[in-house]
Amino acid sequence: MSCNHEEYMRRCYELAVSAGKKGHDTFGAVLVSDGKILEEAENTADFAAGIFGHAEFNLVHKCANKYSDRIMEKSTLYTSCAPCERCLGAIASLGVHHVVCGVSYKEFCRLLPFDYQPLDREGLLEQLGIRMTLEESVLEEEGMHVFEWWGGEYRPLEELIAEMDEVKKRSSGNLQLQKAGTSDALTLNCISKQSFDTDMEVGAPAAGGPPGYMSLKFHMKMARSGHLYKLVNNDGLIVGGAILFPDGDTLNIGRIFVSPEHFHKGYGTYMMHEIEAMYPEVNAFTLDTPVWNTRTNAFYAKLGYTEVRRSSDLVWYTKER
């Protein structure tokens, strides 16, 4: 590894942290030619608005029709993390043949809810007549810590990895999302109250929650009508719940909630993925959340839900298959 690789990669990491502190995903990229940085870009993705905004994609837009093919083919694109397939296509369109990545595809999967699967991207590109060399793992340990600023809120790397490990364990069957009966209503009512009472920590103007959040009668009614679900852990304990309203090819996610003692373990992410998997016939998932709730707005946006409208009180989201 050359000393220059480290210099340019550290600039990518600076850009990535800058993006994270602005509330975006923590990714940065630079284009280098003859030892000089020609252009640089950071992530500006806005999932709620449907803006792709990946750092490499933004960098390509800066370079398009600005530099000659001769300059591009001799340049190197540095990126803080191995680029997604969409960004690889954008990079290829510039005619850049050399890409240097900080965090590798394999290491980045430690922060994703699925395991690493090897893929010969260079070979696939070659089949399309595109010559590209991908060089990975430059200052990789340093690059992983950049993700501590992912989304604007600092969280230690160890905590992020542990959360994803929990999600992967849940996916292996240690958690189950099941239809709840009336006998579960009391437990779910208590968990609902405990969960929504924590909203004061994320912007709620006063204690409270959605309609019926602390009403046993409401949860009994939801159970009888088949709308109430329970999240059960490996010990058979109820640790969260959901209220769902299917309507043909649309599903309204009325609410999900997790016991506060299990926050930051990936349970919410697991439930959302399970809900989507449980309804293969559904083409669109809808939900709403308070404007002031920074936690849920960031959470749903990160899961790919797009804001469709808002009022002074609520934000409505949808996700289409």
C-alpha positions in Angstrom: 0.0 0.0 0.0 1.4 3.4 -1.0 1.7 6.3 1.3 -0.5 8.3 -1.2 -3.3 5.8 -0.8 -3.4 6.6 2.9 -3.4 10.4 2.3 -6.3 10.3 -0.1 -8.2 7.7 2.0 -8.0 9.9 5.1 -9.5 12.7 3.0 -12.4 10.4 2.1 -12.9 9.6 5.8 -13.0 13.3 6.6 -15.7 13.8 4.0 -17.6 10.8 5.3 -17.6 12.1 8.9 -18.7 15.5 7.6 -21.6 13.9 5.9 -22.6 11.9 9.0 -22.5 15.0 11.2 -25.0 16.6 8.8 -27.4 13.7 9.3 -26.5 11.8 6.1 -24.8 8.4 5.7 -21.1 8.4 6.4 -19.4 8.1 3.0 -16.9 10.2 1.1 -15.0 10.0 -2.2 -12.3 11.8 -4.1 -10.9 11.7 -7.7 -7.1 11.9 -8.0 -5.0 12.5 -11.1 -1.2 13.0 -11.2 -1.1 13.2 -7.5 -3.7 16.0 -7.2 -7.3 15.8 -6.0 -9.5 16.9 -8.9 -12.9 16.6 -7.3 -14.3 15.4 -4.0 -17.8 14.6 -2.7 -19.7 13.4 0.3 -22.9 11.6 0.8 -26.1 13.7 0.6 -28.7 10.8 0.5 -32.2 11.7 1.6 -34.2 8.5 1.8 -37.4 10.4 2.8 -37.2 12.5 -0.3 -36.1 9.7 -2.5 -32.7 11.3 -3.2 -29.9 8.7 -3.9 -27.0 11.0 -3.1 -24.2 8.4 -2.7 -20.8 10.0 -2.4 -19.4 8.2 -5.5 -22.5 9.1 -7.5 -22.2 12.8 -6.5 -18.5 12.7 -7.5 -19.3 11.3 -10.9 -21.8 14.2 -11.4 -19.1 16.7 -10.6 -16.7 15.1 -13.1 -19.2 14.4 -16.0 -18.3 16.3 -19.2 -15.7 18.3 -17.3 -12.6 16.2 -17.8 -11.4 14.3 -20.9 -11.5 10.6 -21.3 -7.7 10.6 -21.3 -7.6 12.2 -17.8 -10.3 9.8 -16.5 -8.6 6.6 -17.6 -5.4 7.6 -15.8 -7.2 8.8 -12.6 -7.9 6.9 -9.5 -11.2 7.1 -7.6 -10.9 6.8 -3.8 -13.9 6.0 -1.7 -14.3 5.5 2.0 -16.2 2.2 1.5 -16.6 -0.3 -1.3 -19.2 1.2 -3.7 -22.7 -0.2 -4.4 -23.5 -1.6 -7.8 -25.3 1.5 -8.9 -22.3 3.6 -8.0 -20.0 1.2 -9.8 -22.0 1.7 -12.9 -21.7 5.5 -12.6 -17.9 5.2 -12.0 -17.6 3.0 -15.1 -19.5 5.6 -17.2 -16.6 8.1 -16.5 -14.0 5.7 -17.9 -12.2 5.4 -14.6 -10.3 2.1 -14.4 -8.9 2.1 -10.8 -11.0 2.3 -7.7 -9.5 2.2 -4.2 -11.8 1.5 -1.2 -11.2 2.0 2.4 -13.7 -0.4 4.0 -14.1 -3.6 2.0 -17.4 -5.3 1.0 -16.8 -8.1 3.5 -16.1 -5.8 6.5 -18.9 -3.4 5.7 -21.4 -6.4 6.0 -20.7 -6.3 9.7 -22.8 -3.2 9.8 -25.6 -4.7 7.6 -28.5 -7.0 8.5 -27.2 -9.8 6.2 -24.0 -11.8 5.8 -21.3 -11.2 3.3 -21.7 -13.0 0.0 -18.6 -13.0 -2.3 -19.2 -11.5 -5.8 -16.7 -11.1 -8.6 -17.6 -7.5 -9.5 -14.5 -7.1 -11.7 -15.4 -10.2 -13.6 -19.0 -9.1 -14.1 -17.9 -5.7 -15.4 -15.4 -7.3 -17.7 -18.3 -9.3 -19.3 -19.8 -6.0 -20.2 -16.6 -4.8 -21.7 -15.6 -2.6 -18.7 -12.1 -2.8 -17.3 -12.0 -1.8 -13.6 -9.7 -2.8 -10.8 -11.1 -2.7 -7.2 -8.5 -2.4 -4.5 -10.0 -2.8 -0.9 -9.1 -2.5 2.8 -7.0 0.7 2.8 -6.9 1.9 6.5 -9.9 -0.3 7.0 -10.0 -0.3 10.8 -9.9 3.5 10.8 -12.6 3.5 8.1 -14.9 1.4 10.2 -14.8 3.9 13.0 -16.1 6.5 10.6 -19.5 4.9 10.8 -19.8 5.9 14.4 -21.2 9.1 12.9 -23.7 7.4 10.6 -26.9 9.4 10.5 -25.8 12.3 12.7 -25.9 10.6 16.1 -22.6 9.3 17.5 -22.7 5.6 18.5 -19.6 3.5 19.2 -18.6 1.0 16.5 -18.9 -1.9 18.9 -22.5 -1.0 19.6 -23.4 -0.8 15.9 -21.8 -4.1 15.2 -23.5 -5.7 18.2 -26.9 -4.4 17.0 -26.4 -5.9 13.6 -25.3 -9.2 15.1 -28.6 -9.2 17.1 -30.5 -8.6 13.9 -28.7 -11.5 12.2 -29.4 -13.8 15.1 -33.1 -12.8 15.1 -33.1 -13.7 11.4 -31.9 -17.1 12.3 -35.0 -17.8 14.3 -34.2 -16.6 17.8 -37.0 -14.0 17.5 -40.5 -14.5 16.1 -43.2 -12.1 15.2 -46.6 -13.9 15.8 -50.3 -13.1 16.0 -51.2 -12.1 19.5 -54.2 -13.3 21.4 -56.3 -11.7 24.1 -54.2 -13.4 26.7 -51.2 -11.3 25.4 -53.0 -8.0 25.5 -52.0 -7.0 29.1 -48.3 -7.7 28.5 -48.3 -5.8 25.2 -50.3 -2.9 26.8 -47.6 -2.5 29.4 -44.7 -2.7 26.9 -46.5 -0.2 24.7 -46.8 2.3 27.5 -43.2 1.9 28.5 -42.0 2.3 25.0 -44.0 5.4 24.0 -43.3 7.0 27.3 -39.6 7.3 26.2 -40.7 9.6 23.4 -40.0 12.5 25.7 -36.3 11.8 25.1 -36.7 12.4 21.3 -38.8 15.5 21.1 -42.3 14.7 22.4 -43.8 17.9 23.8 -45.4 16.0 26.6 -45.9 12.5 27.9 -48.2 10.4 25.8 -48.5 8.2 22.7 -50.8 7.2 19.8 -54.5 6.5 20.5 -54.9 3.6 22.9 -51.2 3.2 23.5 -51.9 2.5 27.3 -55.4 1.1 27.0 -56.0 -2.6 27.8 -59.4 -2.3 26.2 -57.8 -1.1 23.0 -55.2 -3.9 22.8 -57.9 -6.5 23.6 -59.9 -5.1 20.7 -56.9 -5.2 18.4 -56.2 -8.8 19.4 -59.8 -9.9 18.8 -59.8 -8.3 15.3 -56.5 -10.0 14.4 -54.5 -6.7 14.1 -52.2 -7.2 17.2 -48.8 -9.0 16.9 -46.3 -9.9 19.5 -42.5 -10.2 19.2 -41.3 -13.2 21.2 -37.6 -13.9 22.1 -35.8 -17.2 22.4 -37.0 -17.5 26.0 -40.6 -17.2 25.1 -40.9 -13.7 26.5 -42.8 -10.9 24.8 -40.4 -8.1 24.0 -42.3 -5.9 21.6 -45.4 -5.7 19.4 -47.0 -4.3 16.3 -50.5 -3.3 15.1 -51.1 -4.0 11.4 -54.0 -3.2 9.1 -53.9 -5.1 5.8 -56.1 -3.7 3.0 -55.8 -5.6 -0.3 -52.4 -4.9 -1.8 -51.6 -2.3 0.9 -50.6 -2.7 4.5 -50.8 0.1 7.0 -48.3 -0.4 9.8 -50.3 1.2 12.6 -47.4 1.1 15.1 -44.5 -1.0 16.3 -43.0 -0.8 19.8 -40.2 -2.5 21.7 -39.6 -2.8 25.4 -37.1 0.0 26.4 -34.7 -2.6 27.9 -34.2 -4.0 24.4 -33.6 -0.7 22.6 -30.6 -0.6 20.2 -30.6 -4.4 19.7 -32.1 -4.3 16.2 -35.5 -5.6 17.3 -37.3 -2.8 15.5 -35.4 -3.4 12.3 -36.1 -7.1 12.6 -39.9 -6.5 13.0 -40.0 -4.2 10.0 -38.3 -6.8 7.8 -40.5 -9.5 9.2 -43.7 -7.5 8.5 -42.7 -7.0 4.9 -41.8 -10.7 4.5 -45.1 -11.8 6.1 -47.2 -10.0 3.4 -45.7 -11.0 0.0 -48.9 -10.0 -1.7 -48.6 -6.4 -0.5 -47.3 -3.8 -3.0 -47.2 -0.8 -0.7 -46.6 -0.4 3.0 -47.8 2.8 4.7 -47.3 4.4 8.1 -47.2 7.7 9.9 -45.2 9.2 12.8 -45.0 12.5 14.7 -43.1 15.3 13.1 -41.1 15.9 16.3 -40.0 12.3 16.6 -36.4 12.4 15.4 -35.9 8.7 16.3 -38.7 7.2 14.2 -38.4 9.6 11.2 -34.7 8.7 10.9 -35.5 5.0 11.4 -38.2 4.7 8.7 -36.1 6.7 6.2 -33.2 4.4 6.8 -35.4 1.4 6.0 -36.3 2.9 2.6 -39.6 4.5 3.5 -40.3 7.7 1.5 -42.1 10.7 2.9 -45.3 11.4 0.8 -46.8 14.2 2.9 -46.8 16.0 6.2 -48.9 18.2 8.4 -48.0 20.3 11.4 -48.2 17.1 13.5 -47.5 14.0 11.4 -45.3 12.7 8.6 -46.7 10.0 6.3 -44.4 7.4 4.7 -44.8 4.7 2.1 -42.6 2.0 0.7 -43.4 0.2 -2.5 -42.0 -3.1 -3.6 
